Structure formats: structure tokens, C-alpha cells
């Protein structure tokens, strides 16, 4: 088990990419599980699973999967990669409800969607 607390907090983008590549290599070649703690939402593009914690509680979980699709489906939906490969990434986000059955929406989402106050 490798625990990494803000491993890319003080490095440039290229170095951060090398660090994430190293974590992936350790996982694939040595079977090491890596847990990364970060405040950077951009980390989601680098890892397979993101667990968001808000106010000390589990808020959501996002799992990234690579799905093989037929070339026809990808062409119809505009997902053929520049190199001609036929992979399509999908994301599944699970939201966690609190004990009262409420969904906690991040303030930045509310602001972006211009949602204010309460609605019934």
C-alpha cells in the first residue's frame, strides 16, 4: 500500500504526469495499491477511481472504465481516437446520501448552475 498526500502539489504539469505514470507502473507491475489525497479535481483524469469527501463524510465515488466499442458505434458517435484505435472511456459517478437522505451538491456546482436558495 502506497499512501501519497498531495504528491503533485508543488510540481509542474509534466512532472506531475511522471509521478502519476510511476504510480500506474507500481500498480500494474508490482500490484501496489496507491491511495492519493489531493485537493486537485484534475486528478480524476489520472486515476481510475475518485472518492470525494466533504465535511469528513463520503460524498461521491467516480469510477472510470475503458469500454471497447465496435468501430461503427464509435464512428457514429464521434469517438474514434486520432490514432484510429477504438476505445471509449466511460465514467460512472455514484452519489452518497447522508443519514437524512439528502444529496450534498458542491457549492461550485450550485454557483456554476446559478442555483440559489431552496426549491420544493
Biopython code that builds the backbone (N, CA, C, O; Angstrom):
import numpy as np
from Bio.PDB.StructureBuilder import StructureBuilder

atoms = [
    (1, "UNK", "N", (0.856, -1.177, 0.000)),
    (1, "UNK", "CA", (0.000, 0.000, 0.000)),
    (1, "UNK", "C", (0.893, 1.228, 0.000)),
    (1, "UNK", "O", (1.789, 1.353, 0.835)),
    (2, "UNK", "N", (0.649, 2.135, -0.939)),
    (2, "UNK", "CA", (1.391, 3.387, -1.034)),
    (2, "UNK", "C", (0.419, 4.527, -0.763)),
    (2, "UNK", "O", (-0.578, 4.672, -1.469)),
    (3, "UNK", "N", (0.700, 5.327, 0.241)),
    (3, "UNK", "CA", (-0.115, 6.490, 0.572)),
    (3, "UNK", "C", (0.615, 7.737, 0.102)),
    (3, "UNK", "O", (1.784, 7.931, 0.435)),
    (4, "UNK", "N", (-0.058, 8.583, -0.667)),
    (4, "UNK", "CA", (0.568, 9.789, -1.204)),
    (4, "UNK", "C", (-0.300, 10.996, -0.863)),
    (4, "UNK", "O", (-1.433, 11.100, -1.333)),
    (5, "UNK", "N", (0.222, 11.899, -0.056)),
    (5, "UNK", "CA", (-0.511, 13.092, 0.361)),
    (5, "UNK", "C", (-0.056, 14.279, -0.479)),
    (5, "UNK", "O", (1.066, 14.762, -0.321)),
    (6, "UNK", "N", (-0.927, 14.751, -1.374)),
    (6, "UNK", "CA", (-0.628, 15.874, -2.269)),
    (6, "UNK", "C", (0.709, 15.679, -2.997)),
    (6, "UNK", "O", (1.567, 16.559, -2.939)),
    (7, "UNK", "N", (0.902, 14.540, -3.683)),
    (7, "UNK", "CA", (2.204, 14.253, -4.291)),
    (7, "UNK", "C", (2.599, 15.193, -5.428)),
    (7, "UNK", "O", (3.772, 15.268, -5.792)),
    (8, "UNK", "N", (1.625, 15.909, -5.988)),
    (8, "UNK", "CA", (1.943, 16.791, -7.119)),
    (8, "UNK", "C", (1.651, 18.252, -6.806)),
    (8, "UNK", "O", (1.580, 19.082, -7.712)),
    (9, "UNK", "N", (1.486, 18.562, -5.543)),
    (9, "UNK", "CA", (1.086, 19.909, -5.143)),
    (9, "UNK", "C", (2.059, 21.007, -5.512)),
    (9, "UNK", "O", (1.636, 22.138, -5.750)),
    (10, "UNK", "N", (3.339, 20.718, -5.568)),
    (10, "UNK", "CA", (4.338, 21.765, -5.798)),
    (10, "UNK", "C", (5.184, 21.516, -7.043)),
    (10, "UNK", "O", (6.317, 21.989, -7.128)),
    (11, "UNK", "N", (4.639, 20.773, -8.011)),
    (11, "UNK", "CA", (5.417, 20.470, -9.217)),
    (11, "UNK", "C", (4.656, 20.931, -10.459)),
    (11, "UNK", "O", (3.451, 21.177, -10.408)),
    (12, "UNK", "N", (5.378, 21.043, -11.572)),
    (12, "UNK", "CA", (4.740, 21.452, -12.825)),
    (12, "UNK", "C", (3.947, 20.289, -13.422)),
    (12, "UNK", "O", (4.032, 19.159, -12.941)),
    (13, "UNK", "N", (3.185, 20.571, -14.461)),
    (13, "UNK", "CA", (2.304, 19.578, -15.075)),
    (13, "UNK", "C", (3.068, 18.377, -15.615)),
    (13, "UNK", "O", (2.621, 17.242, -15.453)),
    (14, "UNK", "N", (4.202, 18.603, -16.249)),
    (14, "UNK", "CA", (4.991, 17.499, -16.816)),
    (14, "UNK", "C", (5.495, 16.574, -15.714)),
    (14, "UNK", "O", (5.436, 15.352, -15.853)),
    (15, "UNK", "N", (5.985, 17.145, -14.627)),
    (15, "UNK", "CA", (6.477, 16.332, -13.511)),
    (15, "UNK", "C", (5.325, 15.589, -12.850)),
    (15, "UNK", "O", (5.475, 14.432, -12.457)),
    (16, "UNK", "N", (4.178, 16.246, -12.726)),
    (16, "UNK", "CA", (3.003, 15.580, -12.160)),
    (16, "UNK", "C", (2.632, 14.365, -12.999)),
    (16, "UNK", "O", (2.292, 13.314, -12.454)),
    (17, "UNK", "N", (2.695, 14.501, -14.324)),
    (17, "UNK", "CA", (2.410, 13.369, -15.209)),
    (17, "UNK", "C", (3.362, 12.215, -14.976)),
    (17, "UNK", "O", (2.946, 11.056, -14.978)),
    (18, "UNK", "N", (4.641, 12.518, -14.774)),
    (18, "UNK", "CA", (5.630, 11.468, -14.479)),
    (18, "UNK", "C", (5.324, 10.775, -13.158)),
    (18, "UNK", "O", (5.469, 9.559, -13.040)),
    (19, "UNK", "N", (4.903, 11.548, -12.171)),
    (19, "UNK", "CA", (4.564, 10.968, -10.864)),
    (19, "UNK", "C", (3.380, 10.016, -11.008)),
    (19, "UNK", "O", (3.416, 8.903, -10.483)),
    (20, "UNK", "N", (2.322, 10.446, -11.719)),
    (20, "UNK", "CA", (1.157, 9.578, -11.914)),
    (20, "UNK", "C", (1.517, 8.346, -12.741)),
    (20, "UNK", "O", (1.012, 7.255, -12.475)),
    (21, "UNK", "N", (2.386, 8.509, -13.743)),
    (21, "UNK", "CA", (2.850, 7.358, -14.523)),
    (21, "UNK", "C", (3.575, 6.358, -13.628)),
    (21, "UNK", "O", (3.406, 5.148, -13.780)),
    (22, "UNK", "N", (4.378, 6.859, -12.698)),
    (22, "UNK", "CA", (5.094, 5.984, -11.759)),
    (22, "UNK", "C", (4.112, 5.220, -10.882)),
    (22, "UNK", "O", (4.283, 4.022, -10.656)),
    (23, "UNK", "N", (3.081, 5.906, -10.385)),
    (23, "UNK", "CA", (2.068, 5.228, -9.580)),
    (23, "UNK", "C", (1.390, 4.118, -10.386)),
    (23, "UNK", "O", (1.190, 3.015, -9.877)),
    (24, "UNK", "N", (1.033, 4.413, -11.663)),
    (24, "UNK", "CA", (0.384, 3.396, -12.505)),
    (24, "UNK", "C", (1.307, 2.200, -12.739)),
    (24, "UNK", "O", (0.855, 1.054, -12.726)),
    (25, "UNK", "N", (2.596, 2.463, -12.952)),
    (25, "UNK", "CA", (3.565, 1.380, -13.155)),
    (25, "UNK", "C", (3.670, 0.517, -11.908)),
    (25, "UNK", "O", (3.685, -0.710, -12.004)),
    (26, "UNK", "N", (3.743, 1.141, -10.746)),
    (26, "UNK", "CA", (3.815, 0.380, -9.495)),
    (26, "UNK", "C", (2.577, -0.495, -9.318)),
    (26, "UNK", "O", (2.670, -1.624, -8.836)),
    (27, "UNK", "N", (1.430, 0.029, -9.707)),
    (27, "UNK", "CA", (0.189, -0.737, -9.589)),
    (27, "UNK", "C", (0.162, -1.903, -10.564)),
    (27, "UNK", "O", (-0.143, -3.031, -10.176)),
    (28, "UNK", "N", (0.480, -1.640, -11.835)),
    (28, "UNK", "CA", (0.368, -2.692, -12.847)),
    (28, "UNK", "C", (1.466, -3.742, -12.744)),
    (28, "UNK", "O", (1.205, -4.925, -12.966)),
    (29, "UNK", "N", (2.686, -3.337, -12.414)),
    (29, "UNK", "CA", (3.799, -4.288, -12.406)),
    (29, "UNK", "C", (4.050, -4.940, -11.051)),
    (29, "UNK", "O", (4.546, -6.065, -10.985)),
    (30, "UNK", "N", (3.711, -4.242, -9.976)),
    (30, "UNK", "CA", (4.002, -4.783, -8.650)),
    (30, "UNK", "C", (2.751, -5.049, -7.820)),
    (30, "UNK", "O", (2.840, -5.590, -6.718)),
    (31, "UNK", "N", (1.585, -4.672, -8.346)),
    (31, "UNK", "CA", (0.340, -4.918, -7.635)),
    (31, "UNK", "C", (0.142, -4.035, -6.414)),
    (31, "UNK", "O", (-0.618, -4.381, -5.510)),
    (32, "UNK", "N", (0.823, -2.898, -6.385)),
    (32, "UNK", "CA", (0.720, -1.996, -5.240)),
    (32, "UNK", "C", (-0.538, -1.141, -5.375)),
    (32, "UNK", "O", (-0.790, -0.559, -6.430)),
    (33, "UNK", "N", (-1.317, -1.069, -4.314)),
    (33, "UNK", "CA", (-2.470, -0.183, -4.269)),
    (33, "UNK", "C", (-1.988, 1.193, -3.842)),
    (33, "UNK", "O", (-1.245, 1.320, -2.869)),
    (34, "UNK", "N", (-2.408, 2.219, -4.566)),
    (34, "UNK", "CA", (-1.997, 3.586, -4.257)),
    (34, "UNK", "C", (-3.216, 4.402, -3.862)),
    (34, "UNK", "O", (-4.222, 4.419, -4.571)),
    (35, "UNK", "N", (-3.118, 5.071, -2.737)),
    (35, "UNK", "CA", (-4.159, 5.991, -2.287)),
    (35, "UNK", "C", (-3.552, 7.386, -2.312)),
    (35, "UNK", "O", (-2.548, 7.655, -1.652)),
    (36, "UNK", "N", (-4.176, 8.266, -3.082)),
    (36, "UNK", "CA", (-3.676, 9.629, -3.243)),
    (36, "UNK", "C", (-4.681, 10.595, -2.622)),
    (36, "UNK", "O", (-5.871, 10.552, -2.934)),
    (37, "UNK", "N", (-4.197, 11.458, -1.748)),
    (37, "UNK", "CA", (-5.029, 12.509, -1.171)),
    (37, "UNK", "C", (-4.683, 13.796, -1.901)),
    (37, "UNK", "O", (-3.515, 14.173, -1.992)),
    (38, "UNK", "N", (-5.710, 14.473, -2.422)),
    (38, "UNK", "CA", (-5.451, 15.694, -3.182)),
    (38, "UNK", "C", (-6.660, 16.610, -3.138)),
    (38, "UNK", "O", (-7.797, 16.150, -3.031)),
    (39, "UNK", "N", (-6.407, 17.910, -3.220)),
    (39, "UNK", "CA", (-7.476, 18.889, -3.365)),
    (39, "UNK", "C", (-7.673, 19.263, -4.831)),
    (39, "UNK", "O", (-8.537, 20.080, -5.150)),
    (40, "UNK", "N", (-6.892, 18.682, -5.710)),
    (40, "UNK", "CA", (-6.918, 18.999, -7.136)),
    (40, "UNK", "C", (-7.970, 18.154, -7.847)),
    (40, "UNK", "O", (-7.789, 16.943, -7.971)),
    (41, "UNK", "N", (-9.067, 18.755, -8.320)),
    (41, "UNK", "CA", (-10.081, 17.968, -9.024)),
    (41, "UNK", "C", (-9.576, 17.391, -10.343)),
    (41, "UNK", "O", (-10.166, 16.445, -10.864)),
    (42, "UNK", "N", (-8.491, 17.947, -10.893)),
    (42, "UNK", "CA", (-7.924, 17.446, -12.136)),
    (42, "UNK", "C", (-7.320, 16.065, -12.010)),
    (42, "UNK", "O", (-7.027, 15.425, -13.020)),
    (43, "UNK", "N", (-7.130, 15.595, -10.798)),
    (43, "UNK", "CA", (-6.561, 14.263, -10.574)),
    (43, "UNK", "C", (-7.475, 13.182, -11.150)),
    (43, "UNK", "O", (-7.012, 12.087, -11.470)),
    (44, "UNK", "N", (-8.750, 13.475, -11.282)),
    (44, "UNK", "CA", (-9.701, 12.481, -11.787)),
    (44, "UNK", "C", (-9.328, 11.982, -13.173)),
    (44, "UNK", "O", (-9.678, 10.860, -13.540)),
    (45, "UNK", "N", (-8.620, 12.801, -13.952)),
    (45, "UNK", "CA", (-8.189, 12.380, -15.292)),
    (45, "UNK", "C", (-7.006, 11.425, -15.229)),
    (45, "UNK", "O", (-6.663, 10.807, -16.236)),
    (46, "UNK", "N", (-6.383, 11.294, -14.078)),
    (46, "UNK", "CA", (-5.170, 10.495, -13.949)),
    (46, "UNK", "C", (-5.382, 9.149, -13.259)),
    (46, "UNK", "O", (-4.512, 8.281, -13.313)),
    (47, "UNK", "N", (-6.524, 8.973, -12.618)),
    (47, "UNK", "CA", (-6.740, 7.776, -11.803)),
    (47, "UNK", "C", (-8.012, 7.052, -12.234)),
    (47, "UNK", "O", (-8.830, 7.597, -12.975)),
    (48, "UNK", "N", (-8.164, 5.824, -11.761)),
    (48, "UNK", "CA", (-9.323, 5.006, -12.139)),
    (48, "UNK", "C", (-10.522, 5.196, -11.225)),
    (48, "UNK", "O", (-11.655, 4.916, -11.616)),
    (49, "UNK", "N", (-10.274, 5.673, -10.003)),
    (49, "UNK", "CA", (-11.367, 5.795, -9.042)),
    (49, "UNK", "C", (-11.128, 7.027, -8.184)),
    (49, "UNK", "O", (-10.018, 7.253, -7.701)),
    (50, "UNK", "N", (-12.180, 7.824, -7.997)),
    (50, "UNK", "CA", (-12.106, 9.011, -7.154)),
    (50, "UNK", "C", (-13.197, 8.916, -6.098)),
    (50, "UNK", "O", (-14.365, 8.688, -6.413)),
    (51, "UNK", "N", (-12.806, 9.092, -4.853)),
    (51, "UNK", "CA", (-13.754, 9.148, -3.749)),
    (51, "UNK", "C", (-13.680, 10.561, -3.188)),
    (51, "UNK", "O", (-12.624, 10.993, -2.725)),
    (52, "UNK", "N", (-14.792, 11.281, -3.228)),
    (52, "UNK", "CA", (-14.828, 12.654, -2.721)),
    (52, "UNK", "C", (-15.337, 12.651, -1.287)),
    (52, "UNK", "O", (-16.322, 11.989, -0.959)),
    (53, "UNK", "N", (-14.646, 13.403, -0.445)),
    (53, "UNK", "CA", (-15.038, 13.521, 0.959)),
    (53, "UNK", "C", (-15.384, 14.975, 1.215)),
    (53, "UNK", "O", (-14.618, 15.875, 0.872)),
    (54, "UNK", "N", (-16.538, 15.197, 1.819)),
    (54, "UNK", "CA", (-16.980, 16.549, 2.145)),
    (54, "UNK", "C", (-17.425, 16.558, 3.599)),
    (54, "UNK", "O", (-18.214, 15.714, 4.023)),
    (55, "UNK", "N", (-16.914, 17.515, 4.354)),
    (55, "UNK", "CA", (-17.235, 17.636, 5.778)),
    (55, "UNK", "C", (-16.963, 16.334, 6.524)),
    (55, "UNK", "O", (-17.716, 15.950, 7.419)),
    (56, "UNK", "N", (-15.883, 15.664, 6.147)),
    (56, "UNK", "CA", (-15.486, 14.439, 6.830)),
    (56, "UNK", "C", (-16.309, 13.213, 6.482)),
    (56, "UNK", "O", (-16.122, 12.153, 7.079)),
    (57, "UNK", "N", (-17.205, 13.339, 5.538)),
    (57, "UNK", "CA", (-18.076, 12.225, 5.154)),
    (57, "UNK", "C", (-17.897, 11.918, 3.666)),
    (57, "UNK", "O", (-17.580, 12.802, 2.871)),
    (58, "UNK", "N", (-18.105, 10.659, 3.308)),
    (58, "UNK", "CA", (-18.055, 10.245, 1.913)),
    (58, "UNK", "C", (-19.175, 10.949, 1.154)),
    (58, "UNK", "O", (-20.342, 10.842, 1.532)),
    (59, "UNK", "N", (-18.827, 11.671, 0.082)),
    (59, "UNK", "CA", (-19.821, 12.433, -0.671)),
    (59, "UNK", "C", (-20.157, 11.797, -2.012)),
    (59, "UNK", "O", (-21.320, 11.783, -2.412)),
    (60, "UNK", "N", (-19.147, 11.266, -2.718)),
    (60, "UNK", "CA", (-19.408, 10.634, -4.008)),
    (60, "UNK", "C", (-18.232, 9.746, -4.383)),
    (60, "UNK", "O", (-17.142, 9.839, -3.818)),
    (61, "UNK", "N", (-18.493, 8.887, -5.351)),
    (61, "UNK", "CA", (-17.459, 7.994, -5.871)),
    (61, "UNK", "C", (-17.598, 7.960, -7.388)),
    (61, "UNK", "O", (-18.699, 7.793, -7.911)),
    (62, "UNK", "N", (-16.489, 8.117, -8.086)),
    (62, "UNK", "CA", (-16.485, 8.064, -9.544)),
    (62, "UNK", "C", (-15.515, 6.978, -9.981)),
    (62, "UNK", "O", (-14.374, 6.932, -9.520)),
    (63, "UNK", "N", (-15.972, 6.106, -10.874)),
    (63, "UNK", "CA", (-15.141, 5.014, -11.375)),
    (63, "UNK", "C", (-15.016, 5.171, -12.884)),
    (63, "UNK", "O", (-16.019, 5.304, -13.586)),
    (64, "UNK", "N", (-13.781, 5.153, -13.379)),
    (64, "UNK", "CA", (-13.525, 5.273, -14.817)),
    (64, "UNK", "C", (-13.294, 3.880, -15.386)),
    (64, "UNK", "O", (-12.587, 3.064, -14.795)),
    (65, "UNK", "N", (-13.900, 3.620, -16.542)),
    (65, "UNK", "CA", (-13.728, 2.340, -17.217)),
    (65, "UNK", "C", (-13.462, 2.597, -18.690)),
    (65, "UNK", "O", (-14.003, 3.534, -19.277)),
    (66, "UNK", "N", (-12.625, 1.759, -19.279)),
    (66, "UNK", "CA", (-12.417, 1.813, -20.720)),
    (66, "UNK", "C", (-13.248, 0.702, -21.339)),
    (66, "UNK", "O", (-13.099, -0.469, -20.987)),
    (67, "UNK", "N", (-14.115, 1.075, -22.255)),
    (67, "UNK", "CA", (-15.035, 0.130, -22.871)),
    (67, "UNK", "C", (-14.651, -0.020, -24.338)),
    (67, "UNK", "O", (-14.457, 0.975, -25.036)),
    (68, "UNK", "N", (-14.543, -1.251, -24.802)),
    (68, "UNK", "CA", (-14.293, -1.494, -26.226)),
    (68, "UNK", "C", (-15.626, -1.441, -26.957)),
    (68, "UNK", "O", (-16.578, -2.123, -26.577)),
    (69, "UNK", "N", (-15.692, -0.639, -27.996)),
    (69, "UNK", "CA", (-16.905, -0.498, -28.795)),
    (69, "UNK", "C", (-16.590, -0.895, -30.230)),
    (69, "UNK", "O", (-15.431, -0.937, -30.641)),
    (70, "UNK", "N", (-17.643, -1.182, -30.981)),
    (70, "UNK", "CA", (-17.432, -1.502, -32.393)),
    (70, "UNK", "C", (-16.999, -0.235, -33.125)),
    (70, "UNK", "O", (-17.385, 0.868, -32.737)),
    (71, "UNK", "N", (-16.202, -0.387, -34.179)),
    (71, "UNK", "CA", (-15.797, 0.793, -34.957)),
    (71, "UNK", "C", (-16.994, 1.585, -35.487)),
    (71, "UNK", "O", (-16.941, 2.812, -35.582)),
    (72, "UNK", "N", (-18.074, 0.876, -35.830)),
    (72, "UNK", "CA", (-19.257, 1.555, -36.351)),
    (72, "UNK", "C", (-19.885, 2.454, -35.292)),
    (72, "UNK", "O", (-20.234, 3.600, -35.571)),
    (73, "UNK", "N", (-20.030, 1.928, -34.067)),
    (73, "UNK", "CA", (-20.625, 2.720, -32.982)),
    (73, "UNK", "C", (-19.776, 3.952, -32.698)),
    (73, "UNK", "O", (-20.304, 5.053, -32.544)),
    (74, "UNK", "N", (-18.470, 3.767, -32.630)),
    (74, "UNK", "CA", (-17.576, 4.886, -32.336)),
    (74, "UNK", "C", (-17.629, 5.946, -33.427)),
    (74, "UNK", "O", (-17.659, 7.141, -33.136)),
    (75, "UNK", "N", (-17.639, 5.506, -34.694)),
    (75, "UNK", "CA", (-17.688, 6.460, -35.803)),
    (75, "UNK", "C", (-19.000, 7.247, -35.782)),
    (75, "UNK", "O", (-19.005, 8.458, -36.001)),
    (76, "UNK", "N", (-20.106, 6.556, -35.517)),
    (76, "UNK", "CA", (-21.411, 7.211, -35.470)),
    (76, "UNK", "C", (-21.496, 8.226, -34.339)),
    (76, "UNK", "O", (-22.202, 9.228, -34.452)),
    (77, "UNK", "N", (-20.781, 7.970, -33.254)),
    (77, "UNK", "CA", (-20.855, 8.830, -32.077)),
    (77, "UNK", "C", (-19.636, 9.730, -31.913)),
    (77, "UNK", "O", (-19.482, 10.387, -30.883)),
    (78, "UNK", "N", (-18.768, 9.764, -32.924)),
    (78, "UNK", "CA", (-17.631, 10.678, -32.916)),
    (78, "UNK", "C", (-16.559, 10.366, -31.901)),
    (78, "UNK", "O", (-15.938, 11.280, -31.358)),
    (79, "UNK", "N", (-16.324, 9.082, -31.629)),
    (79, "UNK", "CA", (-15.367, 8.713, -30.589)),
    (79, "UNK", "C", (-14.145, 7.960, -31.090)),
    (79, "UNK", "O", (-13.464, 7.323, -30.286)),
    (80, "UNK", "N", (-13.839, 8.002, -32.370)),
    (80, "UNK", "CA", (-12.642, 7.321, -32.865)),
    (80, "UNK", "C", (-11.439, 8.183, -32.519)),
    (80, "UNK", "O", (-11.399, 9.368, -32.847)),
    (81, "UNK", "N", (-10.459, 7.581, -31.854)),
    (81, "UNK", "CA", (-9.259, 8.309, -31.451)),
    (81, "UNK", "C", (-8.452, 8.714, -32.672)),
    (81, "UNK", "O", (-8.610, 8.140, -33.750)),
    (82, "UNK", "N", (-7.583, 9.709, -32.500)),
    (82, "UNK", "CA", (-6.745, 10.200, -33.580)),
    (82, "UNK", "C", (-5.847, 9.132, -34.164)),
    (82, "UNK", "O", (-5.483, 9.207, -35.338)),
    (83, "UNK", "N", (-5.481, 8.134, -33.368)),
    (83, "UNK", "CA", (-4.602, 7.073, -33.863)),
    (83, "UNK", "C", (-5.391, 5.917, -34.474)),
    (83, "UNK", "O", (-4.810, 4.895, -34.840)),
    (84, "UNK", "N", (-6.724, 6.073, -34.586)),
    (84, "UNK", "CA", (-7.547, 5.041, -35.197)),
    (84, "UNK", "C", (-7.988, 3.950, -34.237)),
    (84, "UNK", "O", (-8.695, 3.029, -34.644)),
    (85, "UNK", "N", (-7.589, 4.029, -32.977)),
    (85, "UNK", "CA", (-7.995, 2.995, -32.019)),
    (85, "UNK", "C", (-9.465, 3.189, -31.647)),
    (85, "UNK", "O", (-10.047, 4.248, -31.878)),
    (86, "UNK", "N", (-10.036, 2.160, -31.077)),
    (86, "UNK", "CA", (-11.472, 2.160, -30.827)),
    (86, "UNK", "C", (-11.779, 1.927, -29.352)),
    (86, "UNK", "O", (-12.445, 0.957, -28.989)),
    (87, "UNK", "N", (-11.292, 2.818, -28.519)),
    (87, "UNK", "CA", (-11.577, 2.752, -27.092)),
    (87, "UNK", "C", (-12.460, 3.942, -26.729)),
    (87, "UNK", "O", (-12.384, 5.006, -27.343)),
    (88, "UNK", "N", (-13.272, 3.740, -25.748)),
    (88, "UNK", "CA", (-14.173, 4.801, -25.305)),
    (88, "UNK", "C", (-14.202, 4.761, -23.789)),
    (88, "UNK", "O", (-14.570, 3.747, -23.196)),
    (89, "UNK", "N", (-13.812, 5.866, -23.158)),
    (89, "UNK", "CA", (-13.834, 5.909, -21.703)),
    (89, "UNK", "C", (-15.217, 6.297, -21.229)),
    (89, "UNK", "O", (-15.852, 7.195, -21.781)),
    (90, "UNK", "N", (-15.673, 5.614, -20.205)),
    (90, "UNK", "CA", (-16.934, 5.970, -19.583)),
    (90, "UNK", "C", (-16.678, 6.220, -18.106)),
    (90, "UNK", "O", (-15.730, 5.692, -17.526)),
    (91, "UNK", "N", (-17.525, 7.020, -17.519)),
    (91, "UNK", "CA", (-17.417, 7.323, -16.105)),
    (91, "UNK", "C", (-18.751, 7.031, -15.451)),
    (91, "UNK", "O", (-19.807, 7.356, -15.993)),
    (92, "UNK", "N", (-18.695, 6.423, -14.297)),
    (92, "UNK", "CA", (-19.900, 6.194, -13.514)),
    (92, "UNK", "C", (-19.698, 6.893, -12.186)),
    (92, "UNK", "O", (-18.762, 6.582, -11.449)),
    (93, "UNK", "N", (-20.579, 7.843, -11.879)),
    (93, "UNK", "CA", (-20.464, 8.560, -10.612)),
    (93, "UNK", "C", (-21.608, 8.147, -9.713)),
    (93, "UNK", "O", (-22.774, 8.185, -10.104)),
    (94, "UNK", "N", (-21.260, 7.757, -8.514)),
    (94, "UNK", "CA", (-22.239, 7.361, -7.520)),
    (94, "UNK", "C", (-22.297, 8.444, -6.458)),
    (94, "UNK", "O", (-21.261, 8.883, -5.959)),
    (95, "UNK", "N", (-23.489, 8.873, -6.112)),
    (95, "UNK", "CA", (-23.654, 9.911, -5.104)),
    (95, "UNK", "C", (-24.056, 9.252, -3.799)),
    (95, "UNK", "O", (-24.865, 8.325, -3.784)),
    (96, "UNK", "N", (-23.496, 9.727, -2.721)),
    (96, "UNK", "CA", (-23.789, 9.181, -1.403)),
    (96, "UNK", "C", (-24.769, 10.111, -0.698)),
    (96, "UNK", "O", (-24.576, 11.326, -0.675)),
    (97, "UNK", "N", (-25.808, 9.540, -0.132)),
    (97, "UNK", "CA", (-26.789, 10.310, 0.623)),
    (97, "UNK", "C", (-26.387, 10.334, 2.088)),
    (97, "UNK", "O", (-25.787, 9.381, 2.587)),
    (98, "UNK", "N", (-26.719, 11.431, 2.787)),
    (98, "UNK", "CA", (-26.444, 11.461, 4.219)),
    (98, "UNK", "C", (-27.538, 10.689, 4.954)),
    (98, "UNK", "O", (-28.445, 10.144, 4.326)),
    (99, "UNK", "N", (-27.452, 10.643, 6.283)),
    (99, "UNK", "CA", (-28.406, 9.851, 7.071)),
    (99, "UNK", "C", (-29.845, 10.322, 6.899)),
    (99, "UNK", "O", (-30.781, 9.542, 7.077)),
    (100, "UNK", "N", (-30.024, 11.590, 6.556)),
    (100, "UNK", "CA", (-31.366, 12.134, 6.359)),
    (100, "UNK", "C", (-31.848, 11.958, 4.917)),
    (100, "UNK", "O", (-32.943, 12.401, 4.573)),
    (101, "UNK", "N", (-31.032, 11.311, 4.070)),
    (101, "UNK", "CA", (-31.414, 11.081, 2.688)),
    (101, "UNK", "C", (-31.167, 12.262, 1.774)),
    (101, "UNK", "O", (-31.756, 12.345, 0.696)),
    (102, "UNK", "N", (-30.302, 13.182, 2.189)),
    (102, "UNK", "CA", (-30.018, 14.368, 1.388)),
    (102, "UNK", "C", (-28.778, 14.152, 0.535)),
    (102, "UNK", "O", (-27.833, 13.472, 0.933)),
    (103, "UNK", "N", (-28.810, 14.754, -0.655)),
    (103, "UNK", "CA", (-27.650, 14.768, -1.540)),
    (103, "UNK", "C", (-26.922, 16.084, -1.298)),
    (103, "UNK", "O", (-27.542, 17.148, -1.287)),
    (104, "UNK", "N", (-25.620, 16.013, -1.106)),
    (104, "UNK", "CA", (-24.836, 17.230, -0.916)),
    (104, "UNK", "C", (-24.241, 17.645, -2.257)),
    (104, "UNK", "O", (-23.430, 16.926, -2.840)),
    (105, "UNK", "N", (-24.653, 18.802, -2.732)),
    (105, "UNK", "CA", (-24.178, 19.321, -4.013)),
    (105, "UNK", "C", (-23.058, 20.313, -3.728)),
    (105, "UNK", "O", (-23.244, 21.247, -2.947)),
    (106, "UNK", "N", (-21.901, 20.123, -4.349)),
    (106, "UNK", "CA", (-20.781, 21.040, -4.105)),
    (106, "UNK", "C", (-21.160, 22.484, -4.428)),
    (106, "UNK", "O", (-21.830, 22.737, -5.429)),
    (107, "UNK", "N", (-20.737, 23.432, -3.590)),
    (107, "UNK", "CA", (-21.077, 24.846, -3.807)),
    (107, "UNK", "C", (-20.671, 25.365, -5.187)),
    (107, "UNK", "O", (-21.370, 26.195, -5.768)),
    (108, "UNK", "N", (-19.535, 24.876, -5.718)),
    (108, "UNK", "CA", (-19.110, 25.354, -7.034)),
    (108, "UNK", "C", (-20.086, 24.930, -8.132)),
    (108, "UNK", "O", (-20.236, 25.641, -9.126)),
    (109, "UNK", "N", (-20.758, 23.774, -7.969)),
    (109, "UNK", "CA", (-21.765, 23.355, -8.937)),
    (109, "UNK", "C", (-22.990, 24.267, -8.848)),
    (109, "UNK", "O", (-23.537, 24.690, -9.867)),
    (110, "UNK", "N", (-23.410, 24.564, -7.616)),
    (110, "UNK", "CA", (-24.562, 25.446, -7.430)),
    (110, "UNK", "C", (-24.293, 26.814, -8.047)),
    (110, "UNK", "O", (-25.159, 27.395, -8.702)),
    (111, "UNK", "N", (-23.084, 27.317, -7.829)),
    (111, "UNK", "CA", (-22.721, 28.620, -8.385)),
    (111, "UNK", "C", (-22.691, 28.577, -9.909)),
    (111, "UNK", "O", (-23.204, 29.478, -10.572)),
    (112, "UNK", "N", (-22.088, 27.526, -10.462)),
    (112, "UNK", "CA", (-21.989, 27.395, -11.915)),
    (112, "UNK", "C", (-23.373, 27.323, -12.557)),
    (112, "UNK", "O", (-23.595, 27.884, -13.630)),
    (113, "UNK", "N", (-24.298, 26.632, -11.900)),
    (113, "UNK", "CA", (-25.648, 26.475, -12.438)),
    (113, "UNK", "C", (-26.585, 27.607, -12.005)),
    (113, "UNK", "O", (-27.767, 27.616, -12.348)),
    (114, "UNK", "N", (-26.033, 28.563, -11.243)),
    (114, "UNK", "CA", (-26.786, 29.715, -10.746)),
    (114, "UNK", "C", (-28.015, 29.288, -9.951)),
    (114, "UNK", "O", (-29.110, 29.822, -10.129)),
    (115, "UNK", "N", (-27.806, 28.316, -9.075)),
    (115, "UNK", "CA", (-28.880, 27.834, -8.207)),
    (115, "UNK", "C", (-28.698, 28.490, -6.849)),
    (115, "UNK", "O", (-27.630, 28.405, -6.245)),
    (116, "UNK", "N", (-29.753, 29.146, -6.374)),
    (116, "UNK", "CA", (-29.690, 29.821, -5.084)),
    (116, "UNK", "C", (-30.904, 29.448, -4.262)),
    (116, "UNK", "O", (-31.958, 29.117, -4.804)),
    (117, "UNK", "N", (-30.750, 29.506, -2.944)),
    (117, "UNK", "CA", (-31.871, 29.251, -2.060)),
    (117, "UNK", "C", (-32.317, 27.804, -2.106)),
    (117, "UNK", "O", (-31.553, 26.907, -2.462)),
    (118, "UNK", "N", (-33.561, 27.599, -1.740)),
    (118, "UNK", "CA", (-34.117, 26.245, -1.702)),
    (118, "UNK", "C", (-35.283, 26.132, -2.672)),
    (118, "UNK", "O", (-35.958, 27.116, -2.975)),
    (119, "UNK", "N", (-35.501, 24.955, -3.135)),
    (119, "UNK", "CA", (-36.643, 24.688, -4.012)),
    (119, "UNK", "C", (-37.438, 23.540, -3.429)),
    (119, "UNK", "O", (-36.880, 22.645, -2.795)),
    (120, "UNK", "N", (-38.715, 23.568, -3.642)),
    (120, "UNK", "CA", (-39.574, 22.472, -3.162)),
    (120, "UNK", "C", (-40.300, 21.869, -4.337)),
    (120, "UNK", "O", (-41.078, 20.931, -4.166)),
]
sb = StructureBuilder()
sb.init_structure("model")
sb.init_model(0)
sb.init_chain("A")
sb.init_seg("    ")
for serial, (resi, resn, name, xyz) in enumerate(atoms, 1):
    if name == "N":
        sb.init_residue(resn, " ", resi, " ")
    sb.init_atom(name, np.array(xyz, "f"), 0.0, 1.0, " ", f" {name:<3s}", serial, name[0])
structure = sb.get_structure()
